[in-house]
């Protein structure tokens, strides 16, 4: 897969943030991990998509994603 496909798939998965359905660990969901993965990929395109998705999140979800992303680096 190329970067564009990976970014597209992670962006799609980022929508799955319902803790009752998509929970992985505690309050973390597959959607949170997919957004954090965009930052970890560390390309200009993935960082741009990360920032776009983070802007749409509430503070609670942003803190979760930031914590996960910090653990990935």
KEDO-78442 format. One record per atom (N, C-alpha, C): residue number from 1; x, y, z; residue in three letters; atom name. Coordinates in steps of 0.2 Angstrom, whole numbers, plus 2048, in hexadecimal, padded with zeros to 3 digits. Example, Ala and Ser with C-alpha at 12.3 -4.5 7.8 and 13.67 -1.06 7.14 Angstrom:
# residues 2
     k   east   north    up     r    a
     1    842     7E4   827   ALA    N
     1    83E     7EA   827   ALA   CA
     1    842     7F0   827   ALA    C
     2    840     7F5   823   SER    N
     2    844     7FB   824   SER   CA
     2    840     800   827   SER    C
This chain:
# residues 73
     k   east   north    up     r    a
     1    804     7FA   800   UNK    N
     1    800     800   800   UNK   CA
     1    804     806   800   UNK    C
     2    802     80B   7FD   UNK    N
     2    806     812   7FD   UNK   CA
     2    803     816   802   UNK    C
     3    807     81B   804   UNK    N
     3    805     820   809   UNK   CA
     3    7FE     822   809   UNK    C
     4    7FC     824   803   UNK    N
     4    7F5     827   802   UNK   CA
     4    7F0     822   804   UNK    C
     5    7F1     81C   802   UNK    N
     5    7EC     817   804   UNK   CA
     5    7EC     816   80C   UNK    C
     6    7F2     815   80F   UNK    N
     6    7F2     815   816   UNK   CA
     6    7EF     81A   81A   UNK    C
     7    7F0     820   817   UNK    N
     7    7ED     826   81B   UNK   CA
     7    7E6     826   81A   UNK    C
     8    7E4     824   814   UNK    N
     8    7DC     824   813   UNK   CA
     8    7D9     81F   817   UNK    C
     9    7DC     819   818   UNK    N
     9    7D9     814   81C   UNK   CA
     9    7D9     816   823   UNK    C
    10    7DF     819   826   UNK    N
    10    7DF     81B   82D   UNK   CA
    10    7DA     821   82E   UNK    C
    11    7D9     825   829   UNK    N
    11    7D4     82A   82A   UNK   CA
    11    7CD     827   82A   UNK    C
    12    7CC     822   826   UNK    N
    12    7C5     81F   827   UNK   CA
    12    7C4     81C   82E   UNK    C
    13    7C9     818   830   UNK    N
    13    7C9     815   836   UNK   CA
    13    7C8     81A   83C   UNK    C
    14    7CB     820   83B   UNK    N
    14    7CA     825   841   UNK   CA
    14    7C3     826   843   UNK    C
    15    7BE     825   83F   UNK    N
    15    7B7     826   840   UNK   CA
    15    7B5     821   846   UNK    C
    16    7B8     81C   847   UNK    N
    16    7B6     817   84C   UNK   CA
    16    7B8     818   853   UNK    C
    17    7B5     81D   856   UNK    N
    17    7B7     81F   85D   UNK   CA
    17    7B2     81E   862   UNK    C
    18    7AD     81A   860   UNK    N
    18    7A7     818   865   UNK   CA
    18    7AA     813   86A   UNK    C
    19    7AB     815   871   UNK    N
    19    7AE     811   876   UNK   CA
    19    7AA     80B   877   UNK    C
    20    7A4     80B   876   UNK    N
    20    7A0     805   877   UNK   CA
    20    7A0     800   871   UNK    C
    21    7A3     802   86C   UNK    N
    21    7A4     7FD   866   UNK   CA
    21    7AB     7FC   864   UNK    C
    22    7AF     801   864   UNK    N
    22    7B6     801   861   UNK   CA
    22    7BB     801   866   UNK    C
    23    7BA     800   86C   UNK    N
    23    7BF     800   872   UNK   CA
    23    7C4     7FB   871   UNK    C
    24    7CB     7FD   872   UNK    N
    24    7D0     7F9   872   UNK   CA
    24    7D3     7F8   879   UNK    C
    25    7D5     7FD   87C   UNK    N
    25    7D8     7FD   883   UNK   CA
    25    7D5     803   887   UNK    C
    26    7D1     801   88C   UNK    N
    26    7CE     806   890   UNK   CA
    26    7CA     80B   88C   UNK    C
    27    7CB     811   88C   UNK    N
    27    7C7     816   888   UNK   CA
    27    7CA     817   881   UNK    C
    28    7CF     814   87F   UNK    N
    28    7D2     815   879   UNK   CA
    28    7CF     810   873   UNK    C
    29    7CE     813   86E   UNK    N
    29    7CA     810   868   UNK   CA
    29    7CF     80F   862   UNK    C
    30    7CC     80B   85E   UNK    N
    30    7D0     80A   857   UNK   CA
    30    7D1     811   854   UNK    C
    31    7CC     815   854   UNK    N
    31    7CC     81C   851   UNK   CA
    31    7D1     820   854   UNK    C
    32    7D2     820   85A   UNK    N
    32    7D8     824   85E   UNK   CA
    32    7DE     821   85B   UNK    C
    33    7DF     81B   85B   UNK    N
    33    7E6     818   859   UNK   CA
    33    7E7     81A   851   UNK    C
    34    7E2     81A   84D   UNK    N
    34    7E3     81B   846   UNK   CA
    34    7E5     822   845   UNK    C
    35    7E3     827   849   UNK    N
    35    7E5     82E   849   UNK   CA
    35    7EC     82F   84B   UNK    C
    36    7ED     82C   851   UNK    N
    36    7F4     82C   853   UNK   CA
    36    7F9     829   84E   UNK    C
    37    7F7     824   84B   UNK    N
    37    7FC     820   846   UNK   CA
    37    7FD     825   840   UNK    C
    38    7F9     82A   83F   UNK    N
    38    7FA     82F   839   UNK   CA
    38    800     833   83B   UNK    C
    39    800     835   842   UNK    N
    39    806     839   844   UNK   CA
    39    80C     835   844   UNK    C
    40    80C     82F   846   UNK    N
    40    812     82A   846   UNK   CA
    40    815     829   83F   UNK    C
    41    811     829   83A   UNK    N
    41    813     827   833   UNK   CA
    41    818     82D   831   UNK    C
    42    817     833   834   UNK    N
    42    81C     838   833   UNK   CA
    42    81D     83A   82C   UNK    C
    43    818     83B   828   UNK    N
    43    819     83E   821   UNK   CA
    43    815     844   821   UNK    C
    44    816     849   81C   UNK    N
    44    813     84F   81C   UNK   CA
    44    80B     84E   81B   UNK    C
    45    809     849   817   UNK    N
    45    802     847   816   UNK   CA
    45    7FF     845   81C   UNK    C
    46    802     840   81F   UNK    N
    46    7FF     83D   825   UNK   CA
    46    7FF     842   82B   UNK    C
    47    804     846   82C   UNK    N
    47    803     84C   831   UNK   CA
    47    7FD     850   830   UNK    C
    48    7FD     852   829   UNK    N
    48    7F7     857   827   UNK   CA
    48    7F0     853   829   UNK    C
    49    7EF     84D   827   UNK    N
    49    7E9     84A   829   UNK   CA
    49    7E8     849   830   UNK    C
    50    7EE     848   834   UNK    N
    50    7ED     847   83B   UNK   CA
    50    7EB     84E   83E   UNK    C
    51    7ED     854   83C   UNK    N
    51    7EB     85A   83E   UNK   CA
    51    7E4     85C   83C   UNK    C
    52    7E2     85A   836   UNK    N
    52    7DB     85A   834   UNK   CA
    52    7D6     857   839   UNK    C
    53    7D8     850   83A   UNK    N
    53    7D3     84C   83E   UNK   CA
    53    7D3     84F   845   UNK    C
    54    7D9     851   848   UNK    N
    54    7D9     853   84F   UNK   CA
    54    7D5     859   850   UNK    C
    55    7D5     85E   84B   UNK    N
    55    7D1     864   84B   UNK   CA
    55    7C9     862   84C   UNK    C
    56    7C7     85C   84A   UNK    N
    56    7C0     85B   84A   UNK   CA
    56    7BE     857   850   UNK    C
    57    7C3     855   855   UNK    N
    57    7C2     852   85B   UNK   CA
    57    7C1     856   861   UNK    C
    58    7BD     854   866   UNK    N
    58    7BC     858   86C   UNK   CA
    58    7C3     857   870   UNK    C
    59    7C3     85B   875   UNK    N
    59    7C9     85B   879   UNK   CA
    59    7CB     854   87C   UNK    C
    60    7C6     850   87E   UNK    N
    60    7C6     84A   881   UNK   CA
    60    7CA     845   87C   UNK    C
    61    7C7     845   876   UNK    N
    61    7CA     840   871   UNK   CA
    61    7D1     842   86F   UNK    C
    62    7D2     849   86F   UNK    N
    62    7D9     84C   86D   UNK   CA
    62    7DE     849   872   UNK    C
    63    7DC     84A   879   UNK    N
    63    7E1     847   87E   UNK   CA
    63    7E3     840   87D   UNK    C
    64    7DE     83C   87C   UNK    N
    64    7DF     835   87B   UNK   CA
    64    7E4     834   875   UNK    C
    65    7E2     837   86F   UNK    N
    65    7E7     836   869   UNK   CA
    65    7EE     838   86B   UNK    C
    66    7EE     83E   86E   UNK    N
    66    7F5     841   870   UNK   CA
    66    7F9     83C   874   UNK    C
    67    7F5     839   879   UNK    N
    67    7F9     834   87E   UNK   CA
    67    7FB     82E   87A   UNK    C
    68    7F7     82C   875   UNK    N
    68    7F9     826   871   UNK   CA
    68    7FF     827   86D   UNK    C
    69    7FE     82D   869   UNK    N
    69    803     82F   865   UNK   CA
    69    80A     830   868   UNK    C
    70    80A     833   86F   UNK    N
    70    810     834   872   UNK   CA
    70    813     82D   874   UNK    C
    71    80F     828   875   UNK    N
    71    812     821   876   UNK   CA
    71    814     81E   870   UNK    C
    72    812     820   86A   UNK    N
    72    815     81D   864   UNK   CA
    72    81C     820   862   UNK    C
    73    81D     826   864   UNK    N
    73    824     829   862   UNK   CA
    73    82A     827   866   UNK    C
